[in-house]
Amino acid sequence: MGKEHLSSEYLMTKLSESKVHFERALDCKHTEFDDLYPYMIEHPQFFWYKRYVAWSELLTIVKLCNELDIEWKTQFSQQQADYIESRVMSGKVLDEWFEKNDSKEHVG
């Protein structure tokens, strides 16, 4: 499949959706994952797994953007872009994704 088959607009939409999905998972808000696995809400590891799935989705979209030479970093703060480039979802990412001085509110 050539680069011409995926538009940058399409990938930016998917990137934005995956960012919202990850941020909703961080905030323990409802996501599509809850609908797919409603029984997992009863298990303590659920929120960790839900965040992992959202993080993996975000990294996959970023990987596609990189492979297709589409700039993705403009949708993130520098700190968030650094976390994504390191690819490891650590406690630091979970604790500091939303910057302390950021004027944006968490995802609604």
LONULO-328916 format. One line per field, with one value per residue: x, y, z of N, C-alpha, C in turn. Coordinates in Angstrom, 3 decimals, decimal comma, padded with zeros to 6 digits. Layout:
! residues N
n_x	(X/...)
n_y	(Y/...)
n_z	(Z/...)
ca_x	(X/...)
ca_y	(Y/...)
ca_z	(Z/...)
c_x	(X/...)
c_y	(Y/...)
c_z	(Z/...)
***
This chain:
! residues 108
n_x	(000,849/000,641/001,757/-000,131/-002,636/-003,562/-004,779/-003,341/-005,064/-006,988/-005,411/-004,674/-007,141/-007,626/-005,468/-006,102/-008,465/-007,424/-005,793/-007,687/-009,031/-006,990/-006,585/-009,084/-009,070/-006,973/-008,188/-010,030/-012,509/-015,443/-014,889/-014,701/-013,671/-014,806/-017,337/-016,770/-015,690/-017,374/-017,496/-015,010/-014,830/-015,244/-012,862/-009,728/-007,402/-008,366/-008,376/-005,687/-005,176/-006,954/-005,841/-003,401/-004,225/-005,294/-002,980/-001,375/-002,849/-002,563/000,234/000,424/-000,929/000,756/003,080/002,311/001,977/004,643/005,853/004,659/005,575/004,149/003,483/002,999/003,403/002,424/-000,045/000,367/001,805/005,249/006,335/004,506/004,901/007,537/007,170/005,673/007,514/009,376/008,028/007,350/004,953/004,979/004,729/005,258/004,359/001,632/001,113/001,956/001,011/-000,988/-000,068/001,001/000,795/-000,828/-003,320/-005,464/-008,334/-009,029/-010,100/-013,468)
n_y	(-001,177/002,101/005,403/007,205/006,177/006,584/009,379/012,348/013,860/012,006/010,339/012,210/012,673/010,133/010,027/012,077/011,019/008,732/009,912/011,207/008,924/007,685/009,667/009,727/007,174/007,485/009,237/007,586/007,430/006,611/004,503/003,089/000,606/-000,189/-000,949/-003,156/-004,987/-005,312/-006,798/-006,595/-004,367/-005,005/-005,964/-005,286/-004,859/-003,863/-001,040/-000,524/-002,236/-001,205/001,326/000,548/-000,621/001,645/003,224/001,626/001,757/004,493/004,618/003,010/004,484/006,717/005,472/004,764/007,343/008,241/006,432/007,230/009,748/011,870/014,642/014,474/015,488/018,021/017,860/017,407/018,210/019,149/017,543/015,387/014,387/013,536/011,446/009,705/009,136/007,726/005,451/003,851/003,176/004,473/004,947/007,613/008,726/008,248/009,789/012,367/013,114/015,013/018,161/020,150/022,977/023,333/024,841/023,628/021,628/018,389/015,665/015,706)
n_z	(000,000/-000,939/000,062/-000,759/-000,280/002,310/003,775/005,188/006,684/007,497/009,151/011,100/012,275/013,350/015,101/016,873/017,943/019,208/021,103/022,713/023,596/025,121/027,081/028,297/029,377/031,206/032,982/034,059/032,824/030,877/028,091/024,775/025,266/027,688/026,895/025,356/027,159/029,625/032,000/033,148/034,724/037,318/038,247/039,799/038,233/035,938/035,206/034,751/032,604/030,717/030,287/029,211/026,781/025,481/025,335/023,678/021,327/020,723/020,319/018,058/016,068/015,995/015,109/012,497/011,449/011,577/009,779/007,437/007,101/008,356/010,251/013,659/016,170/016,740/017,924/020,548/023,767/024,342/026,340/026,396/023,799/024,087/025,931/024,339/022,319/023,811/024,251/026,439/028,813/031,692/035,295/035,576/033,188/033,483/035,765/035,048/032,544/032,026/032,154/034,908/034,790/032,672/030,772/029,651/030,188/031,578/029,532/028,547)
ca_x	(000,000/001,429/001,422/-001,264/-003,888/-003,987/-004,580/-002,848/-006,247/-007,555/-004,540/-004,768/-008,408/-007,413/-004,541/-006,878/-009,365/-006,665/-005,349/-008,857/-009,245/-005,977/-006,822/-010,277/-008,634/-006,209/-009,134/-010,978/-013,810/-015,952/-014,334/-015,210/-013,181/-015,785/-018,438/-016,287/-015,389/-018,047/-017,222/-013,693/-014,957/-015,236/-011,516/-008,811/-006,425/-009,077/-007,971/-004,332/-005,270/-007,653/-004,846/-002,426/-004,847/-005,372/-001,592/-000,953/-003,537/-001,907/001,554/000,226/-001,242/001,990/003,993/001,854/002,324/006,091/006,158/004,125/006,135/003,096/003,817/001,997/003,756/001,706/-001,241/000,796/002,819/006,591/006,475/003,717/005,602/008,702/006,667/005,288/008,740/010,057/007,167/007,090/003,930/005,441/003,962/005,483/003,430/000,286/001,007/002,325/000,531/-001,624/000,915/000,499/000,494/-001,579/-004,607/-006,514/-008,944/-009,040/-011,099/-014,841)
ca_y	(000,000/003,319/006,509/007,961/005,538/007,114/010,823/012,862/014,306/010,799/009,927/013,210/012,389/008,920/010,393/012,851/010,070/007,857/010,747/011,348/007,611/007,504/010,610/009,265/006,016/008,023/009,850/006,535/007,729/005,588/004,403/001,968/-000,608/-000,574/-001,628/-004,447/-005,867/-004,743/-007,605/-006,280/-003,255/-005,598/-006,432/-004,162/-004,644/-003,346/000,291/-000,620/-002,853/-000,238/002,341/-000,106/-000,755/002,981/003,631/000,853/002,339/005,766/004,334/002,446/005,588/007,505/004,689/004,947/008,719/008,278/005,686/007,964/011,104/012,810/015,284/014,179/016,110/019,277/017,598/017,078/019,067/018,575/016,467/014,248/013,839/012,808/010,183/008,836/008,679/006,735/004,287/003,120/003,786/004,348/005,689/009,038/009,097/008,265/010,887/013,679/013,338/016,322/019,035/020,913/024,355/023,311/025,525/022,758/020,748/016,987/015,311/015,634)
ca_z	(000,000/-001,041/000,961/-001,265/000,131/003,609/003,802/006,463/007,431/008,111/010,254/012,171/012,959/014,148/016,166/017,838/018,619/020,108/022,221/023,582/024,207/026,164/028,169/029,018/030,168/032,331/033,917/034,469/032,232/029,976/026,743/023,982/025,911/028,714/026,213/024,868/028,290/030,808/033,197/033,723/035,671/038,659/038,584/040,091/037,165/034,774/034,782/034,203/031,287/029,868/029,933/028,334/025,464/024,892/025,040/022,507/020,175/020,446/019,744/016,716/015,160/015,862/014,260/011,121/011,066/011,331/008,553/006,290/007,173/008,729/011,532/014,678/017,455/016,965/018,726/021,900/024,374/024,168/027,335/025,926/022,633/024,613/026,485/023,216/021,653/024,648/024,035/027,675/029,658/033,072/036,276/035,311/032,117/034,063/036,733/034,530/031,177/032,067/032,791/036,057/034,416/031,432/030,922/029,130/031,173/031,192/028,523/029,074)
c_x	(000,889/000,936/000,174/-002,610/-004,402/-003,724/-004,074/-004,013/-006,897/-006,721/-004,560/-006,066/-008,250/-006,470/-005,277/-007,819/-008,602/-006,113/-006,494/-009,136/-008,261/-006,253/-008,082/-009,926/-007,832/-007,128/-010,186/-012,399/-014,182/-015,272/-015,002/-014,812/-014,162/-016,946/-018,031/-016,098/-016,048/-017,768/-015,921/-013,757/-014,865/-013,833/-010,553/-007,826/-007,054/-008,537/-006,552/-004,396/-005,917/-006,680/-003,805/-002,976/-004,899/-003,981/-001,096/-001,588/-002,872/-000,547/001,442/-000,065/-000,001/002,986/003,608/002,191/003,811/006,443/005,702/004,598/005,064/003,426/002,685/002,215/002,975/000,452/-000,928/001,723/004,178/006,794/005,719/004,389/006,830/008,281/006,342/006,526/009,501/009,307/006,808/006,042/004,311/004,484/004,096/004,537/002,021/000,093/001,171/001,868/-000,120/-000,690/000,263/000,051/-000,318/-002,947/-005,772/-007,062/-008,858/-010,197/-012,458/-015,584)
c_y	(001,233/004,394/007,250/007,390/006,030/008,614/011,256/013,346/013,131/010,371/010,926/013,033/011,177/009,193/011,148/011,941/009,191/008,636/010,916/010,035/007,377/008,418/010,250/008,055/006,483/008,581/008,864/006,840/006,632/005,661/003,227/000,639/-001,110/-001,348/-003,013/-005,463/-005,369/-005,507/-007,233/-005,149/-003,771/-005,985/-005,263/-003,862/-004,015/-002,003/000,298/-001,176/-001,899/000,849/001,776/-000,216/000,599/003,488/002,919/001,392/003,648/005,544/003,787/003,545/006,456/006,778/004,835/006,350/008,831/007,591/006,423/009,418/012,163/013,332/015,089/014,973/017,383/019,088/017,330/018,150/018,403/017,395/015,213/013,583/013,044/011,468/009,209/008,292/007,655/005,410/003,519/003,856/003,520/005,079/007,184/009,531/009,223/009,460/012,263/013,955/014,712/017,241/019,892/022,322/024,450/023,942/024,683/021,909/019,320/016,747/015,158/014,424)
c_z	(000,000/-000,097/000,517/-000,805/001,487/003,627/005,172/007,311/008,169/009,326/011,402/012,960/013,859/015,318/017,267/018,630/019,604/021,301/023,217/024,310/025,356/027,356/028,959/029,891/031,385/033,413/034,425/033,988/031,241/028,607/026,039/024,621/026,975/028,101/025,734/025,992/029,572/032,098/033,875/034,735/037,108/039,127/038,753/038,967/035,923/034,307/034,216/032,783/030,280/029,398/028,975/026,912/024,758/024,495/023,788/021,229/019,764/019,783/018,325/015,704/014,936/014,961/012,785/010,616/010,745/010,013/007,305/006,253/007,422/010,125/012,529/015,959/017,765/017,816/020,193/022,445/024,136/025,116/026,882/024,726/023,071/025,196/025,368/022,526/022,484/024,631/025,300/028,500/031,114/034,004/036,056/034,220/032,685/034,982/036,113/033,098/031,060/032,843/033,864/035,673/033,134/031,648/030,406/030,263/030,669/030,241/029,167/028,640)
***
